[in-house]
């Protein structure tokens, strides 16, 4: 039968244990045992004092202690067990007054707290010394020196003894309360606490962008923790940890004596009690808290074994410099992991383990000016003294050999990091991505609560070189940016995407990561929009063209710029002179020229002819999800139908009137760059978490690449063929003649009084096969009238310059090879039913050619011009008489040497490559 249920066994085995490792004045060289509240230096809550007992596992007892009384300490029968022992109380002071009613807690007999007689006695001097609360007998001895004590000395000693008696009385009464608490109070064993850990955010190269969370902590499984570390912590904090049952009576008595005699509030908590205090959030230093802590410690010992408790403790403790848990401390102070097996390269040594363990007692200075703590970076001598104490205990417990102890040398500790993480996102533009990371984690199924618990490592898609290029090109603070020197009311956004994957490689959306996200207008918490986006202007035409190509409209179709829309209103063409549109072809302008020149009229009529809903559908298919009408709420294109679109948007949607967010537009641009294959843009590449069983990080979530063709590849090659002419037209060609496609866009400034003057939004979008780039320049916070070099700003101005600098910087930094877009395939019907232009007039008839001179006459007066070419040509030359050739190519030999007008080249021996300059009435040699 278990001894918890056997009163005889409990009575026989009850004892007051030997010295505890919980920082007694005799064995702790620091002499400092007070632990301030956690707010003082982020120490886990509470002090270390506790009213509790300690006995061998299976027989923990709170017995009766007496001072010069009759009942020896430990002789009582009260057993505070783990749910199996009987708990009662019959403590009396000088009589039989009951301090607690007997009761049974589970099977077993009737254990009780024995009656403790507390009687004042005369102090002993000489051989006996003072009353020793650690002496189980409690009997002082009288020496001959008593005779020479003065009256004042006797009075002073009598006062001390009475104080001590009161302390023991309170402890004995408290022991009864422990029993009562265990049965009647609502002290429930808390669930195993989930410790908050740090979340680490990385760029795609593994550089730290951010560390999130209040506590720098990495949870590690106890079986993986090097035993030398576990033993060092026990040596420093609780030498008898592996022998007691969670509570330590001698430490409690010592702490109570100090507290009742005016000393500082002291603790005597075991490792189990310290964790119990943390798990139950018992923060205030009070005797009630200490009693509850003792109860919880006993319950913990009944549920978990020693190794489990040690693991819980090691993952919770604070060790200074913002490091929580033993793993974070080992990494911070020594750059090592506690999970590296002993003896392996880079494993924690016993000397390093002792340093870590010695910090636990007080990691940081007392803010009230007391002890400076045991962090060697700030109080080296005290840290060394505490380290010696820990090493000595490790030797005594045989956790290290005498040889290891003799060879001890205080190890070198890494200095505190200065300036924090140099690459971290705090207060930097790249910090803007955090709201997108949070939003995507929720989409992946990782709730905000889970993420806040920490322990995640998130690898983003951000490429450090592309990010740097985006910031340098777009930020006004960058000396190299075309934005440098612009008014503070101007703002840019630069977004770089890998079109083949949808990964956001670089994202500049403002200098303040906590301010407005000008790249997406996403709220700071990663939910919803903080703004209505911006008008994309003519850059939206790429979707109108995609929709038109779907309807078999050719770039050779002809359009009339003079045609007015319903109501007689003219179509604005960005201020272009009506008479010079399309080189004067105002009624027969081809779509290709109108696209390159960015005229609006064909696009309006395309939307009118095929239906504006098809234009919006093409934009949605490419990547635009949200659009804002001039007035009214946002329209979610993924969750609404064509009828809703037609109610909110008119035909001007075809050339970019209605607001979109740059990030979604960037996804659409990437789809066009990727020749009609869409990849959803995203910022999160993978998410890892620590496996609780192995302690190793494993991927729990990752990006899901799902490329989807949304536009015909031949039609996209046709579109790319036209867009490839725009960079040169805008005078923004890329370095080394790199192939690129682009589209500029500008939307007018509205002063709110129906005065549409100047430019309010300007864009330049496009890219190269490996990088889609979207640039917007507009007003910060509010719309402003944008100026460029004294005139109005257009997309082909500052935005195009930013775009060019961004791509050139990236291709140089990443040494990107030159790739070309697919060869153009011309698609569509030049005579499409939707085209409304007037057919151009026929070309003027060719003028009558002059009859060539008499060849024989020329040959007679200049025979050297008519030398035979020694052969017969094949007559395939271009130039003309009656027997014109069929194509450009002649033969391999020149048809003759004659160079005079109208003189045949002769008959070459083979097909001539050139032949004569004019054809005569016979076959040309070329």
Buried (B, 14 or more C-beta within 10 A) or exposed (E): EBBBBBBEBBBEBBBBBEBBBBBBEEBBEBEBBBBBEBEBBBBBBBBBBBBBBBBBBBBBBBBBBBBBBEBBBBBBBBBBBBBBBBBBBBBBBEEEEBBBBBBBBBBBBEBBBBBBBBEEBBBBBEEBEEBBBBBBEBBBEBBEEBEEBEEEEEEEBBEBBEBBBEBBBBBBBBBBBBBBBBBEBEBEBBEEBEBBBBBBBBBBEEBBBBBBBEBBBBBBBBEBBBBBBBBBBBBBBBBBBBBBBBBBBBBBBBBBBBBBEEEEBBBBBBBBBBBBBBBBEBBEBBBBBBBBBBBBBBBBBBEBEBBBBBBBBBBBBBBBBBBBBBBBBBBBBBEBBBBBEEEEEEBBBBBBBBBBBBBBBBBBBBEEEBBBBBBBBBBEEBBBBBBBBBBBBBBEBEBBEEEBBEEBEBBEBEEEEEEEBEBBBBEBBBBBBBBBBBBBBBEBEBEEEBBEBBBBBBBBBBBBBBBBBBBBBBBBEBEEBBBEEBEEBBBBBBBBBBBBBBBBBBBBBBBEBEBBBBBBBBBBEBEEBEBBBBBBBBBBBBBBBBBBBBBBBBBBBBBBBEBEBEEEEEBBBBEBEEEEBBEEBBBBBBBBBBBBBBBBBBBBBBBBBBBBBBBBBBBBBBBBBBBBBBEEEBBEBEEBEEEBBBEBBBBBBBBBBBBBBBBBBBBBBBBBBBBBBBBBBBBBBBBBBBEEEEBEBEEBBEBEEEBEBBBBEBBBBBBBBBBBBBBEBBEBBBEEEBBBBBBBBBBBBBEEEEEEEBBBBBBBBBBBBBBBBBBBBBBBEEBBBBBBEEEBBBBBBBBBBBBBBBBBBBBEBBEBEBEEBBEBBEBBBBEBEBBBBBEEEEEEEEEEEEEBEEBEEBBEEEEEBBEEBEBBBBBBBBBEBEEBBEEEBBBEBBBBBBEBEBBBBBBBBBBBBBBBBBBBEBBBBB
